[in-house]
Amino acid sequence: MSKTSIPSLIQKKQQGEKFAVVTCYDASFAQLVENAGIEAILVGDSLGMVLQGHDSTLPVSVDDMAYHTASVARGCRAPLIISDLPFGSYHSQQQCLDNASTLMRAGAQLVKLEGGAWLTDSIELLSRAGIPVCGHLGLTPQSVNVLGGYRVQGRNDDQAKHILDDALALEAAGAAMLVLECVPQTLAAEITQALRIPVIGIGAGPQTDAQVLVLHDLLGITAKTARFVRNFADGSSSIEDALCRYRNAVLDGSFPAAEHCFD
Ligand code: KIV
């Protein structure tokens, strides 16, 4: 199995082929994700909630992210590894470069950061330094205290335009990919069409180039899940089988279905 590269995912977008992404935080699960043929792993700061038991991602540190990124990198070879820069770790450009470098040294191939046009200078800096960046727009969990809760974003015209403008600004600054979380499916479709880079959706409807789910949600471990989640462990013979069914459903377009989408 060869290593997934960013150009290979851009090529999939150009050819209208979907790909699957799942969060993962350790070597054992990374091996299962690889066996299932899933193209990319996100070492998400969601680990603060699903592994550490916090009620938000805010307490997660760069050391936590580096530890779990290194664990994942030891467990698999083929999936592209995207690692989250946690809350408070990329507010100044030097801090952003230092912390992104730490995650790359731990085994990431891309770093993800949450936010819009205010990040363009940092994205240019990272790209120049050889660090590919994945943006994250829509519901950005690190800003839960500004957003006032985990809510769908971009439902009115002004908000939708703002998210589209941010997406274009991130791409122009050099972002290699974009995660779009909890936005109306029509807005996600418009942004996916407007960008050359792959758009990975979560709660963003079926028309993005890829889907991502939190591993624990996909496996039905999380007690309370969001509307956009499907439990793939239901009816599966093993964890690997559940991951294979997730990937197949993303690739054949049967996930997300209408009941997982927002209008
Ligand atoms: O941290 C995470 O798992 C994420 C996904 C929800 C996209 O950012």
Residues whose N, C-alpha, C, O or C-beta is under 5 A from the ligand:
A	BS01	KIV	T23 G44 D45 S46 V179 I202
